[in-house]
Amino acid sequence: MCADTRTPSHAARLMLMYFLRHHLRMLTYQEIADLFDLGHRSTALRSMRIIDEVEQLLPDLETKIHRSLNLTR
């Protein structure tokens, strides 16, 4: 993952951006970036790449969590 999660505020912003991207698919990356006043397009794209990475990791993480819960029951 990129280094944009250096501070709690960066992590919180990315989490909210992921939520918006996941639940409001009609919003474009730029519209989400504009909501957060990210300004420069490269900053917005870097944040959106992180969101894409998270989306790719979630299915594997979800599988691991389900496996772990089944083992502990």
SVG drawing of the C-alpha trace seen along z (x, -y; Angstrom):
<svg xmlns="http://www.w3.org/2000/svg" viewBox="-25 -22 30 47">
<polyline fill="none" stroke="black" stroke-width="0.4" points="0.0,0.0 1.1,-3.6 2.2,-5.9 -0.9,-8.0 -2.0,-6.3 0.7,-8.0 -1.7,-9.7 -5.1,-8.9 -6.7,-11.7 -5.3,-10.3 -6.6,-6.8 -10.0,-8.2 -10.2,-10.1 -9.3,-7.0 -11.8,-4.9 -14.6,-7.4 -13.6,-7.7 -13.7,-3.9 -17.2,-3.9 -18.4,-6.4 -16.8,-4.6 -18.3,-1.3 -21.8,-2.5 -22.2,-5.3 -20.9,-3.8 -22.4,-6.6 -19.8,-9.0 -16.6,-9.4 -13.2,-9.4 -12.9,-13.1 -16.2,-13.8 -15.2,-12.0 -11.8,-13.8 -13.6,-17.1 -15.7,-16.3 -12.5,-16.1 -10.9,-19.2 -7.9,-17.1 -7.2,-19.7 -4.3,-18.4 -5.4,-15.6 -2.3,-13.5 -3.2,-13.6 -6.8,-12.4 -5.5,-9.7 -3.0,-8.4 -5.8,-8.2 -8.1,-6.5 -5.3,-3.9 -5.2,-3.1 -9.0,-2.7 -8.6,-0.3 -5.9,1.7 -8.2,2.0 -11.1,3.2 -8.8,5.9 -7.6,7.0 -11.1,7.2 -12.3,10.5 -9.2,12.3 -9.4,10.6 -13.1,11.5 -12.3,15.2 -9.6,15.2 -11.9,13.7 -14.7,16.2 -12.1,19.1 -10.9,17.7 -14.4,17.4 -15.3,20.9 -12.2,22.2 -13.0,20.5 -16.6,21.6"/>
</svg>
